[in-house]
Amino acid sequence: MSRISGCVRISGALTLAIAISALVPAALASPASPAGAPAPPAGAPAPPAGAPAAPTLATGDSRSVSQPTIPSACATLTAQLQTSNEQFSSANETTPPDTSRIQSALNSCGGSGKAVLLAPSGSNNAFLSGPLSLPASVDLVVEAGATLYASRNPASYQVSGQATCGTVASSDGGCKPFITVTGSSAGIMGTQSGSGSQGEINGRGDQDILGTSTTWWALSTAAKSGGKQNNPRLIESKGENNLTVYDIDLVNAPLFHVYFEAGNGLTVWGVRIKTPATARNTDGIDPDSATNVTVSNSYIQDGDDGIAIKTNSGAASNMTIENSHFYGTHGISIGSETQHGITNILVQNDTVSGTDTSGNVSGDNNGVRIKTDSSVGGKVSDVTYENICDTGVKHNLEFNPFYSSGNGSTTPDFTGIVVDGFKSVSSASSAQSVLEGFNTSNPLGLTLENVSLDQTGSTAEFANIGVFNTNFTPSGTDVTVTSISGSGSVPSCTFPAYPGL
């Protein structure tokens, strides 16, 4: 089996090699659970007087997560449509023909712990549907060779009493998601072929909204000049637990791809998100006010944050983002809403490329970042980044409590942020990192260990920074930099091409 190497770093006597399969993800080892930073090796020099205490290292998802499996079938539906250009007849576009039969099968199989399979049939390779609800304990599985297409008819998504779906208005919330998860222990999955293709869900954000000459993405671009776009999210779960998204291709979402709010337990594994960097507000994975989240062995390309951990309705904690690759996104992000608190986030063995597969440069080109402001700020603590590799990125490290001009009383406070093993290559012109705390009472608490940036410019203020084997020394107003004891080395990096879909 062909495999793609990621980062390799030597830490003491331990060698960690990341090997991510381009076809079938490798098994995920359960994250370690250290109580704090590792003890220095025997004979290591004592830390200098006044050195900061060793930070607590994040352990991430508290669950023991392993590669998901596809359950047995409860029902199999075969494709009755075919397309090679994402287009269907006017009648089918107006009234998507597969909505009722897919929904009926999901309802009948709800609670079974089994799957509803969407299968190709001869030359028929397509399902066309309006919004779907995914009940508890059932998996929607799209087989390799089949694609589930989202309706282009905005009336299909209309939320009663809200702004008109498919328009720019003074408010948003006018569209239902394409798939709404309405019960716990559900799944959205695909099967793989021998050539590595997977089942696909296509939101058709690149196609004209029915009855208009404007695409969903063009609507988002227009809203940048004023107003809010009313576009459907591709997959949304609110208040449900134990959602699994596995081995499925999610492409061309009109808005966010996967939004998971106020739930305990999200596993995203082997997922390939492919939407261009130019498609505004198409976040990849958004865990919001959630706990126990793992994103693993995935490829994510979109026009906003690749990951956006936030707290719109409650605290967020215990998340692992690992062995994954990002292309043209706005980075692996925390924020901007952090007002309810975010803690214990582990980001490890990932790569970030500043351009997408078509050569489009990210519109907000970051590697790893924490972003907020005093209108939605709060405490972000115990965040660990290990073995991260960036290429073509503008802001490799961004910790920014002044992300927007909001002015309020929710004070940003970033503490226990550890970057251990980070390398950037071929950075964007005039690249620089942003290392800022909010004020003297709420300084950035940061450790930089085994960090090598090819462009070392930075802006920094209100920060207490411990450094070991790091090739730049931040400076600025109320910035204190202290040498600390450490171990290990800078990662060596390769950057895998996005797999063919």
N, C-alpha and C positions, 0 to 999 in steps of 0.2 A: 504493500500500500504506500502510495506517495505521501510523504509527510513534509511539513514546513517548519523550519526551526524558528523559534522566537528569540528571547534574550537568554544569555547564560551569565551567571555571576558566581564567583567563588567566594564563599563566606566561611572563613576559618577552614575546618576540615570538611565542610559540606559543599557539595557541588549540586546546583539546581539547574537542570536542563529543562527547558520548556519545549515540548514538541507538540504542535497542534496539527491534527490531521486536516487536510483540505477536503476530505470526504466524510469521514466518520470521526467525531470528537473522541479523544482519549478519556479514560475515566478520571474523575475529579477526586483527588485526595481530600479528605476532610481537613479544613483549615486548622492549623495549630492554635493552641489556646494558651500562650504564655501569660504569666501574671504581669510581666513587665518586660523591659528590655533585657536581652541576653547578658549574662555575666561576662566581663572581659576575660580573655584567656589568661592562663597562669603566666605570671611574669610580666603581664602588661603594666605599663606605668600608671601610677595613680592619676586620676583626673586633676587638672590644675585647680588651685584654690579658687573658690567662687564659681566653679563650673556648675551649670544647671543640672538638676537631678535627671536621671535617665527617664525618658518619657514612657508612658504606657503605650504598648503597641496594640493596634487594632487587631481583632480576631475575626471580624466580619460576621457572616451568617452563623447563628448558633445551631442551626440544623446540621445534620450529617447528610450532605447532598451528593447524590450520585447520578449518573446518566439516566434520564427517563427511559421508559419503554412504552411502546404503543399497545394499548389494550386490545382485546379481541373485539370483533365487530358485533354490534347490536343490529345495525342496518347498513346496507350498501346502496348508494344512489349512483347511477351511471350518467355521464355527461350526454346531453342531447343537443348541444350547440358546438360550433367550431368557429375559431377566429385565428387569424395570424397577425392582426393589427389592432386588437383591443376594441374592435367595432362590431356592432350587432344591428339588426334591423330596427327601424323606427318603432315598430310595435313592441319589440322586446325591450327596447330602451325605455319606453314609456311605462310598461308594466313588466318588470323583470320576471321571467317565467319560473325561476327556480326558488323564489322566496318561500312559497308556502310548503313545497315538498321538503326543503331542507329544515324549515322550522318544525314541521310536523314530526319529522324523524327525530330531531333533537328533543322535542317535548316527550315523545313516546319512550325514548331511551334515557331520559333524565333519571338520575338516581341509580342507574344500573352499573356504573363504573366501567362501562364499555364505550365503544366508539361508533360514531356515524361516519362512514367512509364516503368520500366523494371521489369517484374513480373515472378515468378516461374510458372511452368505448370506441374502438376503431379510430376513425378520424375525428370523432367528437372529443374535444379536449377542454371544454369550457362550461362553467356554471355562471349564470348571471342572476344576481340577487339584490334585493333591497336589504334594509337593516335586519339583523338577526339577533336573537337572544339566546345565550348559552346557559342552560340551567345547571344545577348542581350535579356533580358526579357523572359527567358525560364528556367525551372528547370529540371535537370536530377534527377529522383527519382528512387532509387533502393528499391524495396519492400522487407520486411522481408522474409527470405527464399531464396532470390536470391543473387548471387554474380556476380559482373562485374570484370572479370579477364583481366589483362593487358597482351598483347602479349609478348612472350619471344624472338621474332625475332628482332634483333637489326636493321635490314634493314628497319623495319617499322618506326623507329624513326629517321632515318638518316637526319641530316641537311646538305644540299648541301654545299660543299666547306669547311666544317669543319672536325675536327678530326673524325676518324671512331668511330661510336657509338658501345659500347661494348668492348672498348679497353682502356688501359692506354697509354696516349700520352703526349706530351709536352704541350698540351693545352686541355681545355675542351670545352664544348658547342657543342659537336657533336650530341647530342640527343634532339629531341623534347620532351616536357612533354607528359605524357599519356593523361591528359585533359588540354587543353589550353582555358582559359576564354577569349573570344574575344569581349564581349559586356557587358555593365553595367546592373545592376539589374537582374543578373542571380543567379541560385542556384544549389547546389549539395546536395541532401537530401536522407534520407532513411525513410522508415516507420518502426514502431515498432510492434512486436507481443505481445500477452498477457503475454508471458514468458519473455519479455524484450529483445529478439533478435532484431537486426536491419538489414537493408540492408547493404551490404558490397561491398567495392571496394578493390581488392587485387592486389598489384603491383608485387607480386611474386619475390621479391628480393632474396628470399631463393632458387629459382630454377635456374638450369643451363641456361645460355644464349644459345639460340638455336644455334646448331652447335659447341658448346664448352663444356668443362667439368668444367666451371667456373661460379659461380653465380655472380649476380650484386654486392652482398655484398663482395664476395671474391675479386672482382675487386677494390672496395674501399679500402680494406685492403692492397692489393698489391700497390696501389698508395701512401700509407703512407710511403713507402720506396723510393719514387721518382716518379715524373710524376703526371698526373691528370686523375682520372677516368672519363669516358664518359658514364654516367648513366642518364636515364630519371627521372625528377621529376614527382611526382604523379599528383599534381594539381598546375597550375601556372596561375597567373593573373598579367598582367602588364598594368598599365594605365587605368584600368577599375574601376568603382565605384559600391558600394552597392552589394557586393557579400555575399551570405549567404551559410554557410555550416552547415547542421542541421541533427541531429539524424542519422548519417551515421558512419559505422565502416570503418576506413582506416587502412589497415594492410599491412605489408611487403613491404613498399615502397622501390624501388631501390635507391632513394636519398631522398631529402626533401619531406615531405608529402603535406604541403600547403604553397605555396610561393605567397605573395601578395605584389606587388611593385607599388608605385606611384599611389595609389588609395585612394579615400575618401569613407570609409564605408565598413568594413568587420565585419560580425557577424558569430562567430563560437559557436555553442550551441548544447550540447548533443552529441558531437562528441567523439568517442572512437578510439584512435590511438594505435595500438598494433604492435610494431616491437621491436625486442630484443635490449637490451643495448649493445650487441656486434656488431650490424650492424652500421658500421662507416658512418658518414655524413648523417644520416637519421633524420634531424631536424623535430620537430613536426609542429609548426606553426611559420612562419617567416614573420612578418609584416615589410616591408622594405620601407623606404621613404614614409610612409603612414600616414594618419590621420583618427581619429574616428574608432577605432577598439575595439571590445569586444570579449573576449574568456570567455565563461561561462559554468558552469555545464558540464565539459568535463573531460575525463580520457586520459592521454597522457603518453605513454611509447615508447621510441625510443633510438637510439644509439648516439644522440648528444643533442643539446639544446632542451628542451621541448618547450620553447618560445625563439626566438631570434629576438629582435627588433633592426633594423640596418638602416643605411642611405647611401646606395650605390649611389643613384641618387638625393637625396633631403632630407629635414628635415623630422623628424617623431614626431608625437604629438598626444595627446588626446587618450590614450589607457587604457582599463580596462581589467585586467586578474583576474577573480574572480571565487570562488566556484568550483575550479578545482583541480585535483589530478595528480601528476607526479610520475613516477616510472622508476628508472634506467637511467634517462636522465642526461644531463650536467647542469640542473637547469633551473630556470626562468631567462633568461639572457637579458641584454641590451648590444649590441655590437656584434662583435668587431668593426664594422665600425660605428663611431659616428661623422664623420667629418662635416656633414651638420647640426648637432644639434638635440638633443632629449629632449622633455619637456612634462610635464603633463602626467605621467605614474602612474596609480593606480593599485597596486597588492594587492588583499585582499581576505582573507578567503580561502587560498589554503593550500594544504599539499604537501610535497616533500619526497619521499622515495628513498634512495640511491641504492636500488636493484630493478630489474624488477621481473615479476611474476615467472620467472624460477630460481631466485636466483642469476642472473648475477649482479655483482656490476658495477655501472656506471664507465666508463673509465675516466671520469673527474667529480668527485663527488661533486657537489655544490648544495646549496639551492637557494638563490637569489644572483645574481651577476651582476656587471657592469664591462665589460672587454674591453680594447682597448689599443692602443699604439700610439706613436707620428707619425706613418706613416698614420694612419686612425683615429686619435683622434679628439675630438671636445668637445663642451659643452654639458653636460648632467645635466639637472636641473629639480627641482620639481618632484621628484620621491618618492612616498609614498608606503611603505609596511605595511599592517595592518593585524594582526591575521594570521600569517604564522606559520605552524607547520612542523618541519623536523624530520625525523628519519633515522638513518644509513647513515648520510651525513658527508663528510670529511671537506668541507668548507661551514659552514652554512651561513656566510655572507662574500661575496667576492667583494670588490671594488678595482679593479686592473687596474691602468693606464699603467702597464708594462706587458701586457698580452703576447706579443710576442716581438721579437727582432727588430721590425721595427724602423727605425730611420728617422724621417721627421720633418716637421714644423707645423703639425696640433696638437696643444697642447691639451692633455686631461684635462678636467676641470669638476669635479663632485661637484655640489653645490645643496643645498636644498634637500638632501637625508634624508628621515625620515623613521625610523623603529619603529613602534608603535604597540607592540603586536607580539612577536616572541618567540617561544619555540623550543628547540631541545632536543631530547631524543635518547638514544642508538646510539650516534654519532660514526662514524668510529674511529678506533684506531688513536691516536695522532691528532685528529681533531683540527683545528685552523681556525680562521677567518682572513681575509686579509682586512685591513682598511688603504688604502694608497691614498695620493694625489700625484700629479706629481712633484711639487717642492714648494718652499716657496711662490712663486707668484701664484700658482694654487693649494691651499690646498684642501683636501677633506672637504666639509661642511656636517656634519652628525649629526643627532639626534637619540639617542638610548633611547627609552621609553618603559618600560614594556617588557624587554628582559631578558630571562633566558636560558642560554646555559649550557648543562650538561658537556661540556668540554670548558673551558674558555680561552684557549690559543689563542693568536693572534699575528700577526705582524702588525705594524702600523708605518707610517711616514707621515709628512706633512699633518696634519689633525687637524681640529677644531671640537671637538666632545662635544655635550651637552648630559648629561645623567640624567635619572630619573628612579628609580626602575629597575635598570639593574645590573646584578650580576657579571660584570667584568669591569675593568677599563683599557682601552688600554693605552699603553705607547710606546714611541719610539722617534726618531729624529723629532723635531719640531711638537710634538703632544701636543695639549692643550685640557684638559678635564675639563668641567665646569658643575657643578650641576645646573639643571634647575627645575622649577616648572612643575608639570604635574598631571595627574590623570589617573585612571584606574588600571588594573592589567594584569599580564601575562596570555595569553590564556591557557585554558585546551584543550587537544587535543586527538582526536582519528583518526586512519588512516584506511580508508576503503580499503577493498580488491578490486582488479581490478575486475569489473563485468565479468561474463562469456559471451563470444561472441557466 
